[in-house]
Amino acid sequence: MRALNTVYAAALEDSVTYRHDCPDNGWLAGQLGKEWVILLVAELDARIVGGPTAYELPKLEAARSEIYLYDLAVVETYRRRGIATSLIKEVQHIVAETGA
């Protein structure tokens, strides 16, 4: 997650939000263990080069959930290779499995 936050910081030009030093390991592990958090990474050349963060959110207007794709980024030198498209397709696969 820390490596992916570094990707987000560069791609979104927002190093304040996506600081490498926070949150602490305990908090981060707790959040990543929640079933409604969807985190994927693309790894090439032994490094994290992209990924999405998505969340399953229960709705109040109907008895259903929706998946929100919150962040998605790919390292600039790895763009235009279909990485983001592949990641989105995998999120869609997860959405289909959850019924959201």
N, CA, C and O of each residue as an XYZ file, in Angstrom:
400
protein
N       0.831     -1.191      0.000
C       0.000      0.000      0.000
C       0.865      1.239      0.000
O       0.542      2.226     -0.662
N       1.945      1.198      0.726
C       2.828      2.370      0.746
C       3.404      2.636     -0.645
O       3.483      3.787     -1.075
N       3.803      1.581     -1.342
C       4.332      1.756     -2.700
C       3.247      2.298     -3.626
O       3.518      3.147     -4.475
N       2.025      1.809     -3.464
C       0.932      2.314     -4.296
C       0.631      3.771     -3.960
O       0.333      4.560     -4.857
N       0.703      4.138     -2.692
C       0.509      5.549     -2.340
C       1.561      6.437     -3.002
O       1.267      7.575     -3.369
N       2.773      5.933     -3.155
C       3.819      6.691     -3.849
C       3.441      6.893     -5.308
O       3.660      7.966     -5.870
N       2.871      5.853     -5.923
C       2.395      5.962     -7.310
C       1.288      7.002     -7.392
O       1.302      7.857     -8.278
N       0.324      6.934     -6.470
C      -0.769      7.913     -6.453
C      -0.233      9.334     -6.282
O      -0.666     10.249     -6.983
N       0.695      9.520     -5.365
C       1.245     10.858     -5.106
C       1.844     11.464     -6.364
O       1.618     12.638     -6.656
N       2.600     10.679     -7.104
C       3.232     11.186     -8.328
C       2.207     11.416     -9.424
O       2.196     12.476    -10.050
N       1.356     10.446     -9.659
C       0.401     10.538    -10.767
C      -0.645     11.624    -10.543
O      -1.058     12.309    -11.479
N      -1.063     11.768     -9.298
C      -2.109     12.752     -8.982
C      -1.539     14.081     -8.500
O      -2.277     15.008     -8.165
N      -0.210     14.152     -8.473
C       0.492     15.364     -8.020
C      -0.051     15.834     -6.671
O      -0.416     16.996     -6.494
N      -0.091     14.890     -5.726
C      -0.650     15.175     -4.410
C       0.137     14.424     -3.333
O      -0.337     13.436     -2.772
N       1.329     14.905     -3.063
C       2.178     14.235     -2.072
C       1.712     14.477     -0.639
O       2.147     13.770      0.270
N       0.846     15.450     -0.418
C       0.332     15.695      0.926
C      -0.665     14.597      1.309
O      -0.567     14.023      2.394
N      -1.614     14.304      0.430
C      -2.616     13.280      0.716
C      -1.998     11.893      0.750
O      -2.329     11.086      1.619
N      -1.107     11.609     -0.187
C      -0.558     10.261     -0.345
C       0.858     10.160      0.215
O       1.765      9.656     -0.448
N       1.032     10.638      1.427
C       2.346     10.594      2.062
C       2.773      9.160      2.286
O       1.950      8.308      2.622
N       4.039      8.891      2.106
C       4.584      7.549      2.274
C       4.672      7.149      3.749
O       4.717      5.959      4.063
N       4.695      8.123      4.646
C       4.929      7.839      6.063
C       3.667      7.636      6.891
O       3.776      7.402      8.095
N       2.500      7.712      6.316
C       1.312      7.512      7.121
C       0.273      6.751      6.320
O       0.308      6.828      5.092
N      -0.610      6.051      6.906
C      -0.802      5.825      8.330
C       0.163      4.783      8.880
O       0.944      4.188      8.137
N       0.098      4.571     10.196
C       1.021      3.596     10.780
C       0.615      2.176     10.372
O      -0.493      1.948      9.888
N       1.525      1.239     10.576
C       1.331     -0.135     10.108
C       0.092     -0.803     10.690
O      -0.617     -1.510      9.973
N      -0.182     -0.596     11.963
C      -1.340     -1.221     12.590
C      -2.646     -0.740     11.997
O      -3.529     -1.538     11.682
N      -2.766      0.558     11.847
C      -3.989      1.124     11.276
C      -4.171      0.664      9.836
O      -5.263      0.265      9.430
N      -3.091      0.725      9.076
C      -3.148      0.323      7.668
C      -3.534     -1.150      7.532
O      -4.371     -1.489      6.695
N      -2.945     -2.019      8.327
C      -3.273     -3.448      8.274
C      -4.739     -3.681      8.622
O      -5.402     -4.513      8.004
N      -5.237     -2.952      9.600
C      -6.643     -3.077      9.967
C      -7.579     -2.691      8.839
O      -8.574     -3.372      8.592
N      -7.268     -1.612      8.161
C      -8.113     -1.162      7.045
C      -8.049     -2.133      5.873
O      -9.069     -2.439      5.255
N      -6.850     -2.614      5.573
C      -6.692     -3.529      4.442
C      -7.351     -4.876      4.704
O      -7.640     -5.615      3.763
N      -7.591     -5.200      5.960
C      -8.253     -6.446      6.304
C      -9.769     -6.396      6.196
O     -10.429     -7.424      6.347
N     -10.319     -5.247      5.944
C     -11.771     -5.114      5.849
C     -12.246     -5.586      4.476
O     -11.658     -5.249      3.449
N     -13.323     -6.372      4.482
C     -13.777     -6.973      3.224
C     -14.343     -5.948      2.243
O     -14.456     -6.256      1.057
N     -14.693     -4.775      2.676
C     -15.243     -3.768      1.771
C     -14.171     -2.906      1.108
O     -14.486     -2.048      0.283
N     -12.912     -3.130      1.462
C     -11.802     -2.423      0.831
C     -11.253     -3.316     -0.295
O     -10.906     -4.475     -0.070
N     -11.184     -2.767     -1.479
C     -10.672     -3.492     -2.632
C      -9.400     -2.802     -3.095
O      -9.420     -1.645     -3.513
N      -8.306     -3.523     -3.016
C      -7.011     -2.968     -3.394
C      -6.311     -3.961     -4.307
O      -6.142     -5.129     -3.959
N      -5.913     -3.491     -5.460
C      -5.165     -4.308     -6.404
C      -3.883     -3.567     -6.755
O      -3.818     -2.341     -6.658
N      -2.875     -4.307     -7.158
C      -1.655     -3.674     -7.648
C      -1.192     -4.365     -8.915
O      -1.423     -5.557     -9.117
N      -0.538     -3.596     -9.758
C       0.149     -4.131    -10.925
C       1.636     -4.065    -10.611
O       2.158     -3.021    -10.220
N       2.301     -5.186    -10.787
C       3.729     -5.255    -10.490
C       4.473     -5.676    -11.752
O       4.160     -6.701    -12.358
N       5.440     -4.889    -12.132
C       6.307     -5.176    -13.274
C       7.731     -4.820    -12.891
O       7.966     -3.880    -12.131
N       8.651     -5.557    -13.409
C      10.064     -5.282    -13.135
C      10.336     -5.168    -11.637
O      11.129     -4.334    -11.199
N       9.665     -6.022    -10.855
C       9.844     -6.093     -9.401
C       9.471     -4.799     -8.674
O      10.029     -4.492     -7.620
N       8.526     -4.043     -9.238
C       8.048     -2.852     -8.525
C       6.568     -2.643     -8.796
O       6.046     -3.058     -9.830
N       5.906     -1.996     -7.854
C       4.496     -1.648     -8.000
C       4.420     -0.496     -8.987
O       4.999      0.566     -8.757
N       3.700     -0.707    -10.093
C       3.627      0.325    -11.129
C       2.226      0.915    -11.275
O       2.014      1.825    -12.077
N       1.277      0.401    -10.508
C      -0.054      0.970    -10.585
C      -1.039      0.187     -9.756
O      -0.728     -0.867     -9.201
N      -2.240      0.734     -9.687
C      -3.295      0.035     -8.977
C      -4.490      0.919     -8.707
O      -4.406      2.146     -8.762
N      -5.600      0.275     -8.416
C      -6.796      0.990     -7.983
C      -7.074      0.733     -6.506
O      -6.673     -0.289     -5.949
N      -7.755      1.666     -5.899
C      -8.363      1.469     -4.589
C      -9.850      1.696     -4.784
O     -10.266      2.727     -5.313
N     -10.646      0.735     -4.358
C     -12.096      0.836     -4.497
C     -12.732      0.425     -3.169
O     -12.110     -0.231     -2.333
N     -13.984      0.830     -3.003
C     -14.703      0.540     -1.771
C     -16.106      0.065     -2.083
O     -16.773      0.611     -2.962
N     -16.559     -0.958     -1.361
C     -17.945     -1.383     -1.469
C     -18.744     -0.615     -0.419
O     -18.435     -0.662      0.772
N     -19.763      0.085     -0.874
C     -20.571      0.907      0.030
C     -22.033      0.471     -0.007
O     -22.648      0.442     -1.073
N     -22.590      0.133      1.154
C     -24.011     -0.197      1.189
C     -24.837      1.070      0.966
O     -24.514      2.138      1.486
N     -25.888      0.932      0.199
C     -26.747      2.075     -0.112
C     -27.909      2.137      0.876
O     -28.263      1.127      1.485
N     -28.488      3.292      1.030
C     -29.627      3.473      1.919
C     -30.944      3.549      1.168
O     -31.999      3.291      1.747
N     -30.902      3.896     -0.105
C     -32.129      4.033     -0.879
C     -32.619      2.709     -1.446
O     -33.737      2.623     -1.954
N     -31.788      1.679     -1.360
C     -32.164      0.351     -1.845
C     -31.307     -0.680     -1.113
O     -30.239     -0.357     -0.593
N     -31.785     -1.917     -1.079
C     -31.050     -2.993     -0.407
C     -29.988     -3.531     -1.357
O     -30.124     -4.620     -1.914
N     -28.933     -2.750     -1.528
C     -27.857     -3.132     -2.433
C     -26.595     -2.373     -2.055
O     -26.619     -1.472     -1.216
N     -25.518     -2.747     -2.675
C     -24.250     -2.042     -2.496
C     -23.734     -1.594     -3.845
O     -24.123     -2.128     -4.884
N     -22.862     -0.618     -3.821
C     -22.177     -0.159     -5.024
C     -20.688     -0.160     -4.745
O     -20.248      0.015     -3.609
N     -19.926     -0.360     -5.800
C     -18.470     -0.292     -5.695
C     -18.042      1.065     -6.247
O     -18.422      1.441     -7.355
N     -17.261      1.783     -5.477
C     -16.728      3.072     -5.904
C     -15.237      2.936     -6.160
O     -14.471      2.579     -5.264
N     -14.840      3.219     -7.370
C     -13.424      3.243     -7.728
C     -12.902      4.607     -7.310
O     -13.199      5.617     -7.947
N     -12.132      4.632     -6.250
C     -11.721      5.886     -5.633
C     -10.436      6.430     -6.230
O     -10.363      7.608     -6.581
N      -9.429      5.588     -6.348
C      -8.146      6.006     -6.921
C      -7.726      4.985     -7.970
O      -8.009      3.793     -7.852
N      -7.051      5.477     -8.989
C      -6.458      4.610    -10.007
C      -5.301      5.377    -10.623
O      -5.463      6.509    -11.078
N      -4.140      4.755    -10.631
C      -2.971      5.416    -11.226
C      -1.987      4.368    -11.721
O      -1.950      3.237    -11.238
N      -1.189      4.785    -12.705
C      -0.104      3.970    -13.243
C       1.106      4.886    -13.374
O       0.984      6.034    -13.802
N       2.272      4.370    -13.005
C       3.517      5.128    -13.145
C       3.651      5.578    -14.602
O       3.396      4.806    -15.526
N       4.046      6.816    -14.788
C       4.069      7.417    -16.128
C       4.824      6.576    -17.161
O       4.350      6.426    -18.287
N       5.960      6.038    -16.810
C       6.751      5.277    -17.788
C       6.119      3.930    -18.147
O       6.579      3.268    -19.078
N       5.087      3.520    -17.437
C       4.406      2.262    -17.717
C       3.021      2.467    -18.322
O       2.283      1.502    -18.520
N       2.674      3.678    -18.607
C       1.353      3.960    -19.176
C       1.286      3.546    -20.643
O       2.307      3.330    -21.296
N       0.069      3.443    -21.136
C      -0.216      3.101    -22.540
C       0.149      1.649    -22.844
O       0.457      1.304    -23.985
N       0.111      0.801    -21.812
C       0.386     -0.629    -21.979
C      -0.820     -1.488    -21.612
O      -0.737     -2.716    -21.612
N      -1.934     -0.843    -21.301
C      -3.141     -1.584    -20.934
C      -3.221     -1.959    -19.467
O      -4.088     -2.740    -19.074
N      -2.327     -1.414    -18.651
C      -2.313     -1.774    -17.228
C      -3.584     -1.288    -16.532
O      -4.240     -2.060    -15.834
N      -3.928     -0.032    -16.716
C      -5.127      0.506    -16.058
C      -6.380     -0.221    -16.547
O      -7.276     -0.516    -15.755
N      -6.445     -0.506    -17.828
C      -7.592     -1.231    -18.379
C      -7.708     -2.611    -17.741
O      -8.805     -3.038    -17.382
N      -6.601     -3.300    -17.600
C      -6.610     -4.624    -16.967
C      -7.047     -4.542    -15.510
O      -7.791     -5.397    -15.030
N      -6.590     -3.528    -14.818
C      -6.973     -3.352    -13.420
C      -8.460     -3.056    -13.290
O      -9.119     -3.587    -12.396
N      -8.988     -2.229    -14.157
C     -10.419     -1.918    -14.134
C     -11.233     -3.182    -14.415
O     -12.251     -3.426    -13.767
N     -10.784     -3.978    -15.374
C     -11.492     -5.227    -15.671
C     -11.502     -6.163    -14.468
O     -12.492     -6.853    -14.227
N     -10.417     -6.190    -13.719
C     -10.375     -7.032    -12.526
C     -11.320     -6.492    -11.452
O     -11.971     -7.272    -10.757
N     -11.404     -5.170    -11.309
C     -12.379     -4.590    -10.371
C     -13.784     -4.976    -10.821
O     -14.623     -5.318     -9.987
N     -14.053     -4.928    -12.115
C     -15.381     -5.320    -12.621
C     -15.682     -6.784    -12.299
O     -16.821     -7.128    -11.981
N     -14.673     -7.637    -12.382
C     -14.833     -9.042    -12.036
C     -15.196     -9.190    -10.555
O     -16.073     -9.978    -10.200
N     -14.528     -8.440     -9.712
C     -14.826     -8.460     -8.276
C     -16.237     -7.959     -8.026
O     -16.956     -8.526     -7.204
N     -16.643     -6.908     -8.721
C     -17.993     -6.365     -8.587
C     -19.019     -7.445     -8.927
O     -20.001     -7.628     -8.207
N     -18.785     -8.152    -10.021
C     -19.712     -9.209    -10.423
C     -19.797    -10.304     -9.357
O     -20.882    -10.819     -9.085
N     -18.674    -10.657     -8.762
C     -18.654    -11.689     -7.721
C     -19.409    -11.266     -6.469
O     -20.053    -12.091     -5.820
N     -19.332     -9.980     -6.128
C     -19.999     -9.507     -4.913
C     -21.493     -9.246     -5.124
O     -22.257     -9.182     -4.161
N     -21.902     -9.098     -6.374
C     -23.284     -8.774     -6.656
C     -23.596     -7.305     -6.480
O     -24.757     -6.901     -6.543
N     -22.579     -6.510     -6.264
C     -22.798     -5.055     -6.089
C     -23.148     -4.425     -7.428
O     -23.370     -3.216     -7.502
